[in-house]
Amino acid sequence: MEKKIRVKECAMCGKVFAVSGRGNRCYCGAGCRREKILQASREYYRAAVQRKAEEAYAGPPSGPALAELNQKARDAGMTYGKYMLSLQMKDAPHPERIPDGARE
């Protein structure tokens, strides 16, 4: 029984090579096969990094801009840090305060 020998073109480098048997080889050798695997993994990695970056980017920040908050702080006679702290303290629940004279 004769084996059929087919001629195929390498999917990586384009070189023509002979294939016997079923002929399901796509690459001329191990070097081209390895290079194709590396190329596919690089493309997958780049796409994954791009996808992750797009998911992480939430768009421009919502709420007032830094310059706007800084101007409000200056109008109130405070620094930006003190102004932000005062805004946070307004929202936070306050523990009961002890008057100055009642302390032991």
JOZI-V100932 format. One line per field, one symbol per residue. ss: DSSP state (~ for helix, > for strand, _ for the rest). burial: 1 if it has 24 or more other C-alpha atoms within 12 Angstrom, else 0. A space follows every 10 residues. Layout:
ss=???
burial=???
This chain:
ss=____>>>>>_ _____>>>>> _________~ ~~~~~~~~~~ ~~~~~~~~~~ ~~~~~~____ _____~~~~~ ~~~~~____~ ~~~~~~~~~~ ~________~ ~~__
burial=0000000000 0100000000 0000011100 0000000000 0000000000 0000000000 0000000000 0000000000 0000000000 0000000000 0000
